Amino acid sequence: MSADRNTVAVGYVRVATGSARKREESVSLQRQPILRYAQNNGIRIGRFFADHDCVSDIGMRQGLNDAMAYIAKGKASVLMIAELTRLTRFMDDFLCFIQRQEALKDGPSLISVHERLDTRTAEGRVMLGTIHTLTQWESSELARGA
């Protein structure tokens, strides 16, 4: 999809642990694909937000909360990440985040560069819906003891 040239996004990077040097290297490695994707698709990055040495609870990450507040103020309409694991490594957390942001409806869009997930497109919304359905199925199967 060719993006609307007026699309403004925020980039989000997360670094769990490591030395200062390794954290800075990780931030750089996450920023590069976001910037490349934005440039190739006519998206302007309004700002980057980051969480360093962050907690596993996705709701407790100040950088992510600040990024979503920036979007809520109308300064951007898209959250861009290098890959889904930068939001969370747990699908249940990811889906709760998506539901809170109403990314399947009229909320902010999500672009995950690595997975080629772009919820601005029909394909991206189908992909997100499929992830949601599979995660619900997996949860029900685990609850049944399968």
DOTORTOR-543948 format. One record per residue (C-alpha): residue number from 1; x, y, z; residue in three letters. Coordinates in steps of 0.05 Angstrom, whole numbers, always signed. Each point is the difference from the previous one (the first is absolute). Example, Ala and Ser with C-alpha at 12.3 -4.5 7.8 and 13.67 -1.06 7.14 Angstrom:
BEGIN
PT     i        X        Y        Z    aa
PT     1     +246      -90     +156   Ala
PT     2      +27      +69      -13   Ser
//
This chain:
BEGIN
PT     i        X        Y        Z    aa
PT     1       +0       +0       +0   Met
PT     2      +25      +68      -16   Ser
PT     3       -9      +42      +62   Ala
PT     4      -34      +67       +2   Asp
PT     5      +57      +49       -4   Arg
PT     6      -29      +36      +61   Asn
PT     7       +5      -60      +46   Thr
PT     8      +38      +16      +64   Val
PT     9      +24      -57      +43   Ala
PT    10      +36       -9      +66   Val
PT    11      +55      -51       +4   Gly
PT    12       +5      -43      +62   Tyr
PT    13      +60      -40      +23   Val
PT    14       +8      -44      +61   Arg
PT    15      +64      -26      +31   Val
PT    16       -9      -50      +56   Ala
PT    17      +70       -5      +30   Thr
PT    18      +74       +5      -14   Gly
PT    19      +58      +47       +7   Ser
PT    20       -8      +72      -23   Ala
PT    21      +39      -16      -63   Arg
PT    22      -44      -60      -17   Lys
PT    23      -63      +39      +15   Arg
PT    24      +21      +57      -46   Glu
PT    25      +18      -50      -54   Glu
PT    26      -68      -33       +7   Ser
PT    27      -35      +67       -5   Val
PT    28      +38      +15      -64   Ser
PT    29      -16      -68      -29   Leu
PT    30      -74      +11      +13   Gln
PT    31       -2      +71      -26   Arg
PT    32      +33      -18      -67   Gln
PT    33      -56      -43      -29   Pro
PT    34      -53      +48      +26   Ile
PT    35      +33      +59      -34   Leu
PT    36      +12      -40      -64   Arg
PT    37      -73      -23       -3   Tyr
PT    38      -24      +70      +14   Ala
PT    39      +43      +30      -55   Gln
PT    40      -20      -54      -50   Asn
PT    41      -74      +10      +15   Asn
PT    42       -6      +75       +6   Gly
PT    43      -10       +1      +75   Ile
PT    44      +28      +55      +43   Arg
PT    45      +26      -20      +68   Ile
PT    46      -22      +54      +49   Gly
PT    47      +39      -27      +58   Arg
PT    48      +31      -62      +30   Phe
PT    49      -16      -27      +69   Phe
PT    50      +39      -52      +38   Ala
PT    51       +0      -44      +61   Asp
PT    52      +66      -23      +29   His
PT    53       +5      -55      +52   Asp
PT    54      -75       -3       -2   Cys
PT    55      -47      -44      +39   Val
PT    56      -36      -57      -34   Ser
PT    57      -68      +30      +15   Asp
PT    58      -18      +37      -65   Ile
PT    59      -47      +47      +38   Gly
PT    60      +57      +25      +45   Met
PT    61      +47      +24      -55   Arg
PT    62       +8      +75       +3   Gln
PT    63      +28       +7      -70   Gly
PT    64      -57      -39      -31   Leu
PT    65      -51      +38      +41   Asn
PT    66      +31      +65      -23   Asp
PT    67       -1      -23      -73   Ala
PT    68      -74      -17       +6   Met
PT    69      -15      +67      +34   Ala
PT    70      +37      +36      -57   Tyr
PT    71      -46      -37      -49   Ile
PT    72      -62      +15      +42   Ala
PT    73      +17      +75       -4   Lys
PT    74       -6       -6      -76   Gly
PT    75      +74      +11      -13   Lys
PT    76       +6      -68      -36   Ala
PT    77      -46      -55      -23   Ser
PT    78      +46      -60       -3   Val
PT    79      +44      -38      +49   Leu
PT    80      +60      -31      -35   Met
PT    81      +43      -55      +29   Ile
PT    82      +56      -41      -29   Ala
PT    83      -34      -65      +20   Glu
PT    84      -57      -25      +43   Leu
PT    85      +47      -24      +56   Thr
PT    86      +18      +73      +13   Arg
PT    87      -70      +10      +27   Leu
PT    88       -3      -66      +38   Thr
PT    89      +21      -72       -5   Arg
PT    90      -68      -24      +23   Phe
PT    91      -57       -4      -49   Met
PT    92      -53      +11      +54   Asp
PT    93      +34      +66      +19   Asp
PT    94       +4      +19      -72   Phe
PT    95      -74      -12      -12   Leu
PT    96      -20      +37      +63   Cys
PT    97      +42      +59      -25   Phe
PT    98      -33       -3      -69   Ile
PT    99      -70       -3      +30   Gln
PT   100      +14      +59      +46   Arg
PT   101      +25      +41      -59   Gln
PT   102      -58      -23      -44   Glu
PT   103      +50      -15      -56   Ala
PT   104      -51      -45      -33   Leu
PT   105      -50      +57       -2   Lys
PT   106      +12      +75       -5   Asp
PT   107      +58       +5      +48   Gly
PT   108      +73      +13      -18   Pro
PT   109      +32      -44      -52   Ser
PT   110      +57      -47      +15   Leu
PT   111      +58      -16      -46   Ile
PT   112      +48      -55      +17   Ser
PT   113      +55       +1      -52   Val
PT   114      +28      -70      +10   His
PT   115      -67      -35       -4   Glu
PT   116      -24      +46      -56   Arg
PT   117      -61      +15      +42   Leu
PT   118      -34      +66      -18   Asp
PT   119      -69       +9      +29   Thr
PT   120      -14      +57      -48   Arg
PT   121      -11      -53      -54   Thr
PT   122      -53      -53       -6   Ala
PT   123      +54      -53       -1   Glu
PT   124      +30      +27      +65   Gly
PT   125      -68       +0      +35   Arg
PT   126      -13      -72      -24   Val
PT   127      +69      -20      +26   Met
PT   128      -14      +33      +67   Leu
PT   129      -68      -33       +3   Gly
PT   130      +31      -68      -15   Thr
PT   131      +51      +10      +56   Ile
PT   132      -57      +17      +46   His
PT   133      -41      -61      -19   Thr
PT   134      +60      -48       +5   Leu
PT   135      +18      +27      +68   Thr
PT   136      -71       -8      +26   Gln
PT   137       -2      -71      -28   Trp
PT   138      +67      -16      +33   Glu
PT   139      -24      +27      +67   Ser
PT   140      -64      -41       -3   Ser
PT   141      +40      -63      -18   Glu
PT   142      +48      +11      +58   Leu
PT   143      -59      +11      +47   Ala
PT   144      -29      -66      -23   Arg
PT   145      +66      -35      +15   Gly
PT   146      +16      -18      -72   Ala
//
